[in-house]
Amino acid sequence: MIIFANSVAILTGNSNSNDTMFTIKYIIVVTVFLFLLWGLSRLVTKRHFSTLGERNIKVIERIAISNDKFFYLIELDGVHYLIGSDKSGMTVIDKREHLNIEHSKKIETQTGAFFEQLKKSVRKRETENHSKEDGDV
């Protein structure tokens, strides 16, 4: 606040101006300062969002399993990854080269291409585990 008061006093040429003029000039300086901050924030935001569009990795979907456990469906250079995340780290669960997902269509929470692929992957792993167990017996 003192910075603004000093800058207004310098702009007026004397520090003994009446209170009304001082208040008006103070409001003008604060308004200009806030306008400059707003313009700077818009500039930074535009630059940030323009760089986001150029990234090669996309988080297609994120599903919370519990407070600290999540499933992520991520696309990186045309390859889809199903990743599990918890407190201890992240684990790649599955990787698919060709996954049919309609990006324009919003996927419901319990249906859709993601869940169908997840079910297929879980069934495949279960059958592989059962066949390994039967082979060992």
N, C-alpha and C positions, 0 to 999 in steps of 0.2 A: 504494500500500500504506500509505503514511503517513496518507493521508486516512482509510482504514478504521480504522487504529489509533487515530487521534485521535478519530474519531466513537465508537468503542467506549469509549475512555477517558472521553469526555464522558457517554456513556450510563450508565456505571458510577458516576459521581460522584467517583471518585478514580482516580488513575493507578497506585496501588500495590496493585492487586488481584492475587490469586494467578494463576499461569500457566494453570491449568485453566479457571477462569472466563473469563479473557481469551480463551483459545482458543475456547471455546464461543461466546462473544458475537461474536468475530471471524467465525466460521463462519456464524453466524446473519445478521450484517450482509451478508456476501458473498452468501449464498444469497438474501436479500431483494433485493439489488441485481441479481443475475443474473435473478431472477424478473421484476423490473420491466423489465429490458432485453428479456427474452423477450416480455413482454406488449406492449411498445412495438413490437417488430419484427412481431408478429402484426397489430397495428393498422395499421401502415404497409403491410404486405403486403395486407391486405384492401382497403384504400383503393386501392392500385395496381391490383389485379386487377379491382375494380369499375369503374374507369375504362377498363380495356382492353376490357371488353365493350361499352362505349358508342361505340367508334370506328367510323368508317364505312369504313375501309380494311382489307382482309384479304389477307394473303399466303397464297394457296391452295397454292402449291407453289414450291420453290426447288431448282434442280438445278445442281450444280457441274460446269462443263465442264473447268476446270483449277483450279489453286490460287487464281487471282485472277479467274476469269471465271465468271459465273453467269447462269442464266436464272431469271426470276421470273415467276410467273403471279399477278397481283394483281387483286382485285375492288374496285372503288370505285363505290358507288352503282349497283350492278347492271351495270356495264360492266367487262369483263375486259380487262386489258392484259398483253401479253407484253413483258417488259423484259429487255434484256441489260445486264449490269454488268461492268465491268473496272476496272483501276487509274485510267484516265483519266476515268471517269464512267459515266453510265447513258444508255441509248438505248431509246426506245419502238420495238419492232419491229412490233407489231400491236395493233389495238384491235378488240374484238368486242362488239356490243351483246347478242347472244344466243349464249351458249355453254352447251351441255348438259354439265354436270359434276355427277356425283353426289357431294355433299360427304360423305355418310355412309360411302361405300365408299372404302377405302384404295386408292390408285392404285399399281400396281406401278412399279418403276423404269423399265421400258422398254416398257410398254403402257399403254393407257388413253386417255381422252378428250383429255387434254392433248397427248399425242404424236400422236394422229390429227389434231387441229387444227393442230399444228405442221407435220406432213407436208403437209397441204392448203395451208397458207400458203406453205411453201417451194416446193411444186410450182407454185402460182399465180404466185409471183414469178419462177420460172424460165421459165415459159411467157410471161410478160409481157416478160421480158428477151430471150428468143429472138425473139418477134414484133417487138420494137423493132429488133433487129439485122437481121432479114430485111427489114424495111421500109427500113432505111438503105442496103442493098446495092443 
